[in-house]
Amino acid sequence: MRAVHPRPLGQPKISIIVPARNEARNLEVVLPTLPLDAEIIVVDGHSVDDTEKVVATIRPDAKFVQQTRRGKGNALSVGFAEATGDIIVMFDADGSADPKEIDRFVAALVAGADFAKGSRVLAGGGSSDITVLRDLGNKMLTLITNLGFRTRYTDLCYGYNAFWVDVLPHLDLPHPQPVSADMLWGDGFEIETLINCRVAAAKLDVAEVPSVELLRLFGASNLHAVRDGLRVLKTIGTEWRRARVNAKSAAAVRTVTSSVLVNDQHLKEASA
């Protein structure tokens, strides 16, 4: 099932969303490698380093916006709302994503997919960063998701993805407003799993794309294998329950609609 579009017949415009918090040194390296003809949107998490100055110096054509709450999910939602392109690419600021792969994601979408999902597991993919513990956890969480959502994902816990902008309504992410110190469901690191689950629940066409995860260039990752693995597991359960509730509601609406149409038809036949 595909999202409702029209989509461009020619070359699509690309918007690259780059969440960043104190990633100035990484952005000095990453930003010059991004396509010159793409819309670059750097969403800042109230950095205390010179992230804003680096963006203005290295890529003065890029949009620089502040996120409205906390968390990577909120940063992405803010960036999605700013995007004017036909295709949105989710791109990490730490140097772990290879910009040369963007064309691969775009090609999968132009070929007919609604959502292009990066996979480190497919032939041609890989990781210079993943540990044995994280790899095992990722495989287990991927299996749980595939059983619950009847998907065929090979790499659940990977955030290098791209999608047509008309997919956004299906994701139903928290709106960037209101501005608040509080976090909403979907504002945190659960965002990538949440998106994968909602794409599956909407039965959109997904194409997995081989991707190589590179090492972070500077600084230390905030990833914690056990803590974040449990958060992903919670997200899968929460989104599975949400999908079931939505499916039951949709079925009820279809039943009522069908009954109304049948009654209308009977009335027309009686009055004929």
N, C-alpha and C positions, 0 to 999 in steps of 0.2 A: 504494500500500500504506500503510495507516494503522497507527500505533502501537496497541498493546493498551491499552485503557482500560476502566473507565468514566470518563466525563467528566460534569461537572455539567449538569443540565438547566436550571438557573436561571442567575443572574448568577455568573460565575466569580470566585473570589478572585484578586487580582493581587499578585504579589511582584515588586518592582523592585530589581534588584541594581545597586549603584553602586560600582564599584571606585574608590578614591581614594588618591592619594599626594601630599601637600602641595597639596591643592586647596581649602584653607579659604576663600579669597576667592571661588572659583567656587561652592562649596557654599552660601555665604550667599545667593546669587542663585538657584541651581538648586533647592534643597530645598523652599522655599516653593511652588514651582510644581507639585510632584508631587501626585498625587491624595491627598486626605485619607483615603480609604477603602482605600488600597493598603497592603500591607506593604512598608516601605522598609528595605532592608538595605544599609548602608554598610560596605564591606570595606576596611579601612585597610591600606596598604602600609608600615606603620611610619613614618608621617609625622613630620617634625620641626617642623611648624608647629602651629597650634591647630585642626587638623581635628576632633579629638575634641570639643573644647569647642564648636565651631560646631555640630556635629551635635546635641549635647545641648541647646544653646540654641535653635536654629532648628526642629529636628524632634525633640523629646524622645520622640516615639512611635516613632522609628526604632531599629532594632537597629544596634549598632556593634560590629563584630568585627574582629579582626586576622587577616590572612592568615597561613598557616602556612609558606610558603616565599617565593620571590620571583616576580615577574612577573604580568602581567594575567591570564593563564590560571589561575594558582593562586588569585588573588583571586576570579575568577568561580566557580571550583569550590567555594571556601569559601562563597560566597554561595548557590550552588545548594543546597548541603547544609543551609543554614540555612532555606531557603524553605519555607513551609507553604502557599503558594497553589496554585491550579490552573494558573495561567499564570505563566510567568517572563518578565520583560522585562529585557534587557541594556541598561543606560543609562549613558552616559559622564558623568563629573562635571564636565567642562570647559565645559559650556554649549553644546556643538555639537549636542546632540540636542534636538528640540522636544517637550516633554511633551504638547502638544496632539495629537500624532500617536499617542499610546498607544492611544486608542480605535480608531484605524484598524487597528492591529496586532491588537488583541483581536477586532475584528469579523471579520477574516480567519480567525482561529482558530475562532471560534464558528461561522462559515459552513462549516467542515469541514477546514481545513488543519491539519496537524500542526505546521508551522513557518512563521512569518511573517517574511520576509526583507526588510529595508529596501532600497530601490533609489533612488539619486539620478538614475538614468537614465530611469526611466519618466516619462510625462507627469504633471506635478504634483510631481515631485521636482526636486532640484538641489543645488548646493553653493556656498557662499560662500567656501570654503576651498581647494578642490582646485586644483592647479597643472596646467599643460599636461603636464608630465612625468609627474606622478602619474596624470593621467587616461589618458594613453597607456599607461602601465604597467598600470593597472587593466584596460583593455580587452584587452590581450594576455594577462594572467593569467586573466581571465574566459573568454576563448576557449579557452585551454589546458585549463582545468577542464571546460568544457562538452564538449570533445572527449574528454577522458579519462574523465569520469563520465557522459556522455550527459545532461547537465543543460541547462537553458535559463536559467541565471542571466544577469542583465544587469549586475550590480554586485557582483563578488566581494568586493572589499576595503572592506566597509562593515560596521560592527559593531553597528548598531541593529537588533536582532532580538528576536523573542518566540516562545515555544513552550509547548506543554502540558507539564506537569511529567512526564508519563509518557514523554516523549521522552528523558529523561536516560539511561536504560539504553542506548539506542542510541548515545549520544555516547561512552560508555565513557571518560570523562575521568579524569585522575589523581586518586586519592582525596586529600582534604586532608591526611590523615596519611600518612607521618610528618612531624613538624616537622623541617625541615632547611635548611641554608644552600644545599644543592644544588638545582638545578632539574630537574624531570622533563620528558619530552616532553609538550608541551601546557601547560606552566606559563607560557610566554612569550607574546609578541605573535602567535605562530603560531596562537593559540587560535581566532580568528575564522575563518580559512581551514580549520583542522582541523575545526571544527564544521560548516561548509558541506560539506566533503568527506564527513564521516561521515553527515550527513543524506542526502546523495545516495547513498552506498553502501547505506544502509538502505532506500532507495527510499521515503522518507516523502513525504507530500503537502506541497509547498512552495507558498506563495502569496507573490508579491513585492508589496510595499507601497510606493507612492511616498513618498519622504521627502526633506526638505530639510535638508542639513547646514549648520549655522550656524557662525559664527566662534567660536573659543575666546574666552572672556571675559577671563581673566587668565592670565598666565604664558605660557611657550613650550612648544610641542609637542616631544616627543622623537622624532617621526617623521622618518626619513631615507629619502628616496624610493628610492635605489639599494640601500642596505643592507637595508631592510625588504622591498623588492621581491624581492631574491634570497632572503630568508628565506621569503617566501610561495611562491616557485617551488620551493624545497626542500620545503616542506610539501606542496604539491600532489603532487610525485613520491613522497614518503614515504607519503602517505595512499593514493595510487593503488596502490602496491605492497602496502600493508596490505590494501586492499580485495580485491585479486586473491587473496592468500593466504587470506583469510577465506572468499572465495567457493569456492575449491578445497576447503577444509576442510569447508564446509557441503555441497558436492556429494558428497564422499566419505562423509560421515555419512548422507546420503540414500540413497546406493547400498547401503551396509551395511544400513541399516534396511529397504530394499526387499527385499534378499536374505533377510533374516531372516523377513520377513512371508511371502515366497513359500515358503520352506522350511517354515514353520509350517503354511501352508495345505496343502502336499503331505503333511505328516505326518497332518494331520486327515483328508484324503481317503483316505490309505492305511489308516488305522485304522477308517474308517467301514464 
